[in-house]
Amino acid sequence: MSSIERNEPRTERATTHESPEQSEFGGGVDVLPEAEQSVPARRGGASQDGASTAEGRVVGVNGNLVTVEFEKPVTQNEVAYAGLETPEGKLELKAEVIRVRGRYADLQVFEDTVGLAAGDRVRFTGELLSVELGPGLLTRVYDGLQNPLEDMAEELGFFLGRGHYFKALDRSTRWDFTPKAEVGAWLRPGDTVGTVPESVFEHRIMVPFSFGVGEERSRYRLVEIKPNGSYTVDEVVAVVEDEHGERLDVTMVQTWPVKIPIRDYAERLKPSEPMVTKVRIIDSFFPVALGGTYCVPGPFGAGKTVIQQITSRHAAVDVVVLAACGERAGEVVETIRTFPELEDPRTGRSLMERTCIICNTSSMPVAAREASVYTAVTIAEYYRQMGLNVLLLADSTSRWAQALREMSGRLEEIPGEEAFPAYLESVIASFYERGGMLRLRDGSFGSVTIGGTVSPAGGNFEEPVTQSTLKVVGAFHGLSRERSDARRYPAIEPLESWSKYRSVVDEEQLRAARRVLEKGREVSQMMKVLGEEGTPIEDFIVYLKSEFLDAAYLQQDAFDKVDGATDAERQRRMFSCMARLLEYDYTFEAKDAARRFFQRLTQMYRDWNRIPMHDAEFLDMEKRLKEQAEEAAHV
């Protein structure tokens, strides 16, 4: 399997590349072999506390791209800290190795590099860019590097300073631990040793995924486990012993490299079960499967963020991870303020209790945008390992691609279309491939469904990011400026969008409804040339049918408690009725009579949308709709 398919960091063997600058460190040095890069780095030269002795000095700065000359081996995607002196004292700026050339490494710095100069020292950590995983991730708002923004704001104020990094998980909170494994049991990475309550489900404390990486059959015997009690995330709750007798501690917190997928499961399954969003045009016409992927491209103001918020609230998933990647700060602030106030329809509690937000706005450092999407998908994979269904919403992948383009330009790589990197397609594909439905080793199932919004300039779906995304996703929800301007919500264009997944409604009825929309569009285009007077009444009735389907079923009132969220059972019932109404062969003497009939039918159906399904009035309205249609069709 290729490195792209595995979504592992790209490995480059260093060469004896010579630089015009005078070197103070000997000859060229090789980077580590790929096998040693597959885990949070364990290499010679690291001290007992995990700090690396590898150092280098800055030889060039180009924006957030810093070229460093090093003396000891470094690893692709390794984290480093560039030090600089400021009036406030010495700062260390976090960076990641993105290319190695002989004894020179190119680093992308996640902070503003003002003041960084040639000769400044760089400290390599020996660790890949990683995140902390454990109880307490939900309800939190992090930046792209998993710094908790609330803690940063409390200490630093409104403006976040450079060089400040915080622990992702609260070290003082105590969690009620319940052991689930017995002493003597043989376990593998990802197996559960105990649970703690988080939100409305049990958070599994697992054997760290990093144990035995690269050893497919690695097993560990549980030799100690703490009894029921309250512990912090740093306290040892279990001790395991490998097959060589080495003992390893298990705490509630573990780290994992963001650019390497978590693969501790029994089987990867094909997504088949629909993820009900309660948005009719999505569930009925362009469905998304649990473990599937989809994209929502559209121009500015077409409603991408609104659709994401509606989906995150009503989708049939356990956990929602939002990655605000490069979006405007105003939209992100609105999301952060709104979510704690929204009621989760599944639990009746705050929606934020099952949500984690990774926030990297357009005003934050551009380089951190890339880290933010990988941080989000790693957290999503972590909760999938607990047998939960997770929805990851990335807004917007266009801003992420722009960050890749900027860095590719500074690396002086050969550009692709519109100056995006030539490897854009493979990077986007490797991100979406981390979604999926899994069967875990304990027999439970978990999924990560990935939905990414795309913001093409001018709403042009032919641009590279949109086209690269369409090649790998399973559903396409294209937003239309015309529908948005016409106040047709959701503004998903029904004749351009598509889905490869199974709908919640009858497939034969769905195909018939799509034919009505297609014929209605053809008649509408003809009417723009010939006018209504030059259109035969038979064609005019087809046009009215398509408008009726659009206005009554495809559009929803998000502010109405009933119409704003339509479950699968109600969709099947109402769409079946809609299909029968569209089948009738209506006859009218004049176009005005036909228009009045469909206007009345549309208003009745819209009223029906607002009636709870268990009310007696629901059945009465369904009967009245059929009677009206049969009368007009002379049935």
ABEGO torsion letter per residue (X at the ends): XBAAAAGBBBBBBBBABBBABBBABBBBBBBBBAAAAABBBBBBGBBAAGBBABBBBBABBBEABBBBBBABBBBBGBBBBBBBBBAAEBBBBBBBBABBBEABBBBBBABBABGBBBGBBBBBAGBBBBBBBEBGABGBBBBAAGBBAAAAAAAAEABBBBGBBBBABBAABBBBBBBABBBGBBBBBGBBABBBBBEABBBBBBBBAABGBGBAABBBBBABBBBBEBBBAABBABBBBBAAGBBBBBBABBBBBAABBBABBABBBBBABBBBAGBAAAAAABBBBBGBBBBBBEBBGAGAAAAAAAAAAABBBABBBBBBBGBBAAAAAAAAAAAAABBBAAAGBBAAAABBBBBBBAABBAAAAAAAAAAAAAAAAAAAAAGBBBBBBBOBAAAAAAAAAAAAAAAGBBBBBGGBBAAAAAAAAAAAAABEBBBBAAGBBBBBBBBBBBBBBGGBAABAAAAAAAAABABBBBBBAAAAAAGBOBABBAAABBBABBBABBAAAAAAAAAAAAAAAAAAAAAAAAEAAABBAAAAAAAAAAAAAAAAAABBBAABAAAABBBAAAAAAAAAAAAAAAABBBBBABAAAAAAAAAAAAAAAAAAAABBAABAAAAAAAAAAAAAAAAAAGX
